[in-house]
């Protein structure tokens, strides 16, 4: 799936869920700006394609999650919040990541 198709599908929603096997194609079609290992749910990445910035995650249901962000700064803020949540999860907080909001 191309990023143009992804952008069209994301036009009216916050998140696009795809089969995990789409990941390699998405990574090869984009520039990876940030790549962090969550140690709990694979990796979280900030991707760039053209002028668009996306956050890519793997959900607890092993789905590929793609979000289009307004800016790199907004994407980085989401990644940092996710990493803080994962850190608290390691400490046994009982919290969970809501990948679908």
PyMOL commands that place a pseudoatom at each C-alpha (Angstrom):
pseudoatom trace, name=CA, resn=UNK, resi=1, chain=A, elem=C, hetatm=0, pos=[0.000, 0.000, 0.000]
pseudoatom trace, name=CA, resn=UNK, resi=2, chain=A, elem=C, hetatm=0, pos=[1.414, 3.390, -0.953]
pseudoatom trace, name=CA, resn=UNK, resi=3, chain=A, elem=C, hetatm=0, pos=[1.498, 6.353, 1.391]
pseudoatom trace, name=CA, resn=UNK, resi=4, chain=A, elem=C, hetatm=0, pos=[-0.875, 8.175, -0.933]
pseudoatom trace, name=CA, resn=UNK, resi=5, chain=A, elem=C, hetatm=0, pos=[-3.398, 5.369, -0.360]
pseudoatom trace, name=CA, resn=UNK, resi=6, chain=A, elem=C, hetatm=0, pos=[-2.727, 5.510, 3.365]
pseudoatom trace, name=CA, resn=UNK, resi=7, chain=A, elem=C, hetatm=0, pos=[-3.296, 9.281, 3.408]
pseudoatom trace, name=CA, resn=UNK, resi=8, chain=A, elem=C, hetatm=0, pos=[-6.609, 8.845, 1.595]
pseudoatom trace, name=CA, resn=UNK, resi=9, chain=A, elem=C, hetatm=0, pos=[-7.746, 6.165, 4.034]
pseudoatom trace, name=CA, resn=UNK, resi=10, chain=A, elem=C, hetatm=0, pos=[-6.735, 8.333, 6.999]
pseudoatom trace, name=CA, resn=UNK, resi=11, chain=A, elem=C, hetatm=0, pos=[-8.622, 11.368, 5.690]
pseudoatom trace, name=CA, resn=UNK, resi=12, chain=A, elem=C, hetatm=0, pos=[-11.669, 10.756, 7.893]
pseudoatom trace, name=CA, resn=UNK, resi=13, chain=A, elem=C, hetatm=0, pos=[-10.167, 8.780, 10.772]
pseudoatom trace, name=CA, resn=UNK, resi=14, chain=A, elem=C, hetatm=0, pos=[-7.321, 8.939, 13.263]
pseudoatom trace, name=CA, resn=UNK, resi=15, chain=A, elem=C, hetatm=0, pos=[-5.858, 5.506, 12.804]
pseudoatom trace, name=CA, resn=UNK, resi=16, chain=A, elem=C, hetatm=0, pos=[-5.463, 2.964, 10.035]
pseudoatom trace, name=CA, resn=UNK, resi=17, chain=A, elem=C, hetatm=0, pos=[-5.124, -0.697, 11.001]
pseudoatom trace, name=CA, resn=UNK, resi=18, chain=A, elem=C, hetatm=0, pos=[-3.448, -3.027, 8.524]
pseudoatom trace, name=CA, resn=UNK, resi=19, chain=A, elem=C, hetatm=0, pos=[-2.164, -6.583, 8.604]
pseudoatom trace, name=CA, resn=UNK, resi=20, chain=A, elem=C, hetatm=0, pos=[1.288, -6.716, 10.157]
pseudoatom trace, name=CA, resn=UNK, resi=21, chain=A, elem=C, hetatm=0, pos=[2.748, -8.195, 6.974]
pseudoatom trace, name=CA, resn=UNK, resi=22, chain=A, elem=C, hetatm=0, pos=[2.356, -4.753, 5.324]
pseudoatom trace, name=CA, resn=UNK, resi=23, chain=A, elem=C, hetatm=0, pos=[5.131, -3.364, 7.554]
pseudoatom trace, name=CA, resn=UNK, resi=24, chain=A, elem=C, hetatm=0, pos=[8.120, -4.150, 5.320]
pseudoatom trace, name=CA, resn=UNK, resi=25, chain=A, elem=C, hetatm=0, pos=[6.528, -2.400, 2.344]
pseudoatom trace, name=CA, resn=UNK, resi=26, chain=A, elem=C, hetatm=0, pos=[5.655, 0.654, 4.417]
pseudoatom trace, name=CA, resn=UNK, resi=27, chain=A, elem=C, hetatm=0, pos=[9.154, 0.875, 5.854]
pseudoatom trace, name=CA, resn=UNK, resi=28, chain=A, elem=C, hetatm=0, pos=[10.749, 0.592, 2.422]
pseudoatom trace, name=CA, resn=UNK, resi=29, chain=A, elem=C, hetatm=0, pos=[8.497, 3.362, 1.065]
pseudoatom trace, name=CA, resn=UNK, resi=30, chain=A, elem=C, hetatm=0, pos=[9.310, 5.862, 3.823]
pseudoatom trace, name=CA, resn=UNK, resi=31, chain=A, elem=C, hetatm=0, pos=[12.113, 7.527, 5.689]
pseudoatom trace, name=CA, resn=UNK, resi=32, chain=A, elem=C, hetatm=0, pos=[12.417, 6.375, 9.316]
pseudoatom trace, name=CA, resn=UNK, resi=33, chain=A, elem=C, hetatm=0, pos=[12.991, 9.456, 11.478]
pseudoatom trace, name=CA, resn=UNK, resi=34, chain=A, elem=C, hetatm=0, pos=[12.671, 7.786, 14.898]
pseudoatom trace, name=CA, resn=UNK, resi=35, chain=A, elem=C, hetatm=0, pos=[12.773, 4.076, 15.758]
pseudoatom trace, name=CA, resn=UNK, resi=36, chain=A, elem=C, hetatm=0, pos=[12.369, 2.963, 19.384]
pseudoatom trace, name=CA, resn=UNK, resi=37, chain=A, elem=C, hetatm=0, pos=[12.036, -0.501, 20.854]
pseudoatom trace, name=CA, resn=UNK, resi=38, chain=A, elem=C, hetatm=0, pos=[9.128, -0.481, 23.321]
pseudoatom trace, name=CA, resn=UNK, resi=39, chain=A, elem=C, hetatm=0, pos=[10.352, -3.777, 24.830]
pseudoatom trace, name=CA, resn=UNK, resi=40, chain=A, elem=C, hetatm=0, pos=[6.680, -4.713, 25.168]
pseudoatom trace, name=CA, resn=UNK, resi=41, chain=A, elem=C, hetatm=0, pos=[4.973, -4.174, 21.845]
pseudoatom trace, name=CA, resn=UNK, resi=42, chain=A, elem=C, hetatm=0, pos=[7.627, -4.345, 19.140]
pseudoatom trace, name=CA, resn=UNK, resi=43, chain=A, elem=C, hetatm=0, pos=[8.872, -0.983, 17.864]
pseudoatom trace, name=CA, resn=UNK, resi=44, chain=A, elem=C, hetatm=0, pos=[7.318, 2.453, 17.512]
pseudoatom trace, name=CA, resn=UNK, resi=45, chain=A, elem=C, hetatm=0, pos=[8.488, 4.625, 14.643]
pseudoatom trace, name=CA, resn=UNK, resi=46, chain=A, elem=C, hetatm=0, pos=[8.066, 8.071, 13.193]
pseudoatom trace, name=CA, resn=UNK, resi=47, chain=A, elem=C, hetatm=0, pos=[8.009, 7.818, 9.417]
pseudoatom trace, name=CA, resn=UNK, resi=48, chain=A, elem=C, hetatm=0, pos=[8.131, 10.463, 6.738]
pseudoatom trace, name=CA, resn=UNK, resi=49, chain=A, elem=C, hetatm=0, pos=[6.825, 10.203, 3.206]
pseudoatom trace, name=CA, resn=UNK, resi=50, chain=A, elem=C, hetatm=0, pos=[6.905, 13.359, 1.129]
pseudoatom trace, name=CA, resn=UNK, resi=51, chain=A, elem=C, hetatm=0, pos=[5.736, 16.164, 3.411]
pseudoatom trace, name=CA, resn=UNK, resi=52, chain=A, elem=C, hetatm=0, pos=[3.680, 13.831, 5.620]
pseudoatom trace, name=CA, resn=UNK, resi=53, chain=A, elem=C, hetatm=0, pos=[4.662, 12.427, 8.999]
pseudoatom trace, name=CA, resn=UNK, resi=54, chain=A, elem=C, hetatm=0, pos=[3.238, 9.190, 10.417]
pseudoatom trace, name=CA, resn=UNK, resi=55, chain=A, elem=C, hetatm=0, pos=[3.533, 7.185, 13.627]
pseudoatom trace, name=CA, resn=UNK, resi=56, chain=A, elem=C, hetatm=0, pos=[3.699, 3.422, 13.175]
pseudoatom trace, name=CA, resn=UNK, resi=57, chain=A, elem=C, hetatm=0, pos=[3.024, 0.960, 15.994]
pseudoatom trace, name=CA, resn=UNK, resi=58, chain=A, elem=C, hetatm=0, pos=[2.140, -2.692, 16.449]
pseudoatom trace, name=CA, resn=UNK, resi=59, chain=A, elem=C, hetatm=0, pos=[-0.994, -3.117, 18.563]
pseudoatom trace, name=CA, resn=UNK, resi=60, chain=A, elem=C, hetatm=0, pos=[-1.607, -5.680, 21.298]
pseudoatom trace, name=CA, resn=UNK, resi=61, chain=A, elem=C, hetatm=0, pos=[-3.628, -7.597, 18.672]
pseudoatom trace, name=CA, resn=UNK, resi=62, chain=A, elem=C, hetatm=0, pos=[-0.549, -7.748, 16.394]
pseudoatom trace, name=CA, resn=UNK, resi=63, chain=A, elem=C, hetatm=0, pos=[-2.013, -5.220, 13.924]
pseudoatom trace, name=CA, resn=UNK, resi=64, chain=A, elem=C, hetatm=0, pos=[-0.019, -2.579, 12.125]
pseudoatom trace, name=CA, resn=UNK, resi=65, chain=A, elem=C, hetatm=0, pos=[-1.220, 0.834, 13.275]
pseudoatom trace, name=CA, resn=UNK, resi=66, chain=A, elem=C, hetatm=0, pos=[-0.537, 3.962, 11.205]
pseudoatom trace, name=CA, resn=UNK, resi=67, chain=A, elem=C, hetatm=0, pos=[-1.427, 7.533, 12.243]
pseudoatom trace, name=CA, resn=UNK, resi=68, chain=A, elem=C, hetatm=0, pos=[-0.864, 10.643, 10.196]
pseudoatom trace, name=CA, resn=UNK, resi=69, chain=A, elem=C, hetatm=0, pos=[0.396, 13.506, 12.350]
pseudoatom trace, name=CA, resn=UNK, resi=70, chain=A, elem=C, hetatm=0, pos=[0.342, 17.250, 11.785]
pseudoatom trace, name=CA, resn=UNK, resi=71, chain=A, elem=C, hetatm=0, pos=[4.070, 17.634, 12.469]
pseudoatom trace, name=CA, resn=UNK, resi=72, chain=A, elem=C, hetatm=0, pos=[7.205, 15.861, 13.578]
pseudoatom trace, name=CA, resn=UNK, resi=73, chain=A, elem=C, hetatm=0, pos=[6.853, 17.547, 16.972]
pseudoatom trace, name=CA, resn=UNK, resi=74, chain=A, elem=C, hetatm=0, pos=[3.340, 16.151, 17.438]
pseudoatom trace, name=CA, resn=UNK, resi=75, chain=A, elem=C, hetatm=0, pos=[4.532, 12.681, 16.382]
pseudoatom trace, name=CA, resn=UNK, resi=76, chain=A, elem=C, hetatm=0, pos=[7.487, 12.843, 18.744]
pseudoatom trace, name=CA, resn=UNK, resi=77, chain=A, elem=C, hetatm=0, pos=[5.200, 13.859, 21.623]
pseudoatom trace, name=CA, resn=UNK, resi=78, chain=A, elem=C, hetatm=0, pos=[3.016, 10.783, 20.988]
pseudoatom trace, name=CA, resn=UNK, resi=79, chain=A, elem=C, hetatm=0, pos=[6.071, 8.524, 20.860]
pseudoatom trace, name=CA, resn=UNK, resi=80, chain=A, elem=C, hetatm=0, pos=[7.431, 9.963, 24.115]
pseudoatom trace, name=CA, resn=UNK, resi=81, chain=A, elem=C, hetatm=0, pos=[4.045, 9.508, 25.853]
pseudoatom trace, name=CA, resn=UNK, resi=82, chain=A, elem=C, hetatm=0, pos=[3.903, 5.909, 24.643]
pseudoatom trace, name=CA, resn=UNK, resi=83, chain=A, elem=C, hetatm=0, pos=[7.433, 5.245, 25.888]
pseudoatom trace, name=CA, resn=UNK, resi=84, chain=A, elem=C, hetatm=0, pos=[6.528, 6.716, 29.298]
pseudoatom trace, name=CA, resn=UNK, resi=85, chain=A, elem=C, hetatm=0, pos=[3.499, 4.394, 29.467]
pseudoatom trace, name=CA, resn=UNK, resi=86, chain=A, elem=C, hetatm=0, pos=[5.629, 1.373, 28.553]
pseudoatom trace, name=CA, resn=UNK, resi=87, chain=A, elem=C, hetatm=0, pos=[8.121, 2.375, 31.267]
pseudoatom trace, name=CA, resn=UNK, resi=88, chain=A, elem=C, hetatm=0, pos=[5.310, 2.540, 33.844]
pseudoatom trace, name=CA, resn=UNK, resi=89, chain=A, elem=C, hetatm=0, pos=[4.072, -0.861, 32.636]
pseudoatom trace, name=CA, resn=UNK, resi=90, chain=A, elem=C, hetatm=0, pos=[7.496, -2.314, 33.449]
pseudoatom trace, name=CA, resn=UNK, resi=91, chain=A, elem=C, hetatm=0, pos=[7.056, -0.914, 36.965]
pseudoatom trace, name=CA, resn=UNK, resi=92, chain=A, elem=C, hetatm=0, pos=[3.772, -2.830, 37.309]
pseudoatom trace, name=CA, resn=UNK, resi=93, chain=A, elem=C, hetatm=0, pos=[1.338, 0.085, 37.122]
pseudoatom trace, name=CA, resn=UNK, resi=94, chain=A, elem=C, hetatm=0, pos=[-1.350, -2.069, 35.513]
pseudoatom trace, name=CA, resn=UNK, resi=95, chain=A, elem=C, hetatm=0, pos=[-1.816, 0.576, 32.797]
pseudoatom trace, name=CA, resn=UNK, resi=96, chain=A, elem=C, hetatm=0, pos=[-2.381, -0.279, 29.150]
pseudoatom trace, name=CA, resn=UNK, resi=97, chain=A, elem=C, hetatm=0, pos=[-1.834, 1.472, 25.856]
pseudoatom trace, name=CA, resn=UNK, resi=98, chain=A, elem=C, hetatm=0, pos=[-5.027, 2.341, 24.002]
pseudoatom trace, name=CA, resn=UNK, resi=99, chain=A, elem=C, hetatm=0, pos=[-3.916, 1.985, 20.395]
pseudoatom trace, name=CA, resn=UNK, resi=100, chain=A, elem=C, hetatm=0, pos=[-7.365, 2.781, 19.037]
pseudoatom trace, name=CA, resn=UNK, resi=101, chain=A, elem=C, hetatm=0, pos=[-8.002, 6.332, 20.256]
for i in range(1, 101): cmd.bond("trace and resi %d" % i, "trace and resi %d" % (i + 1))
show_as sticks, trace
zoom trace
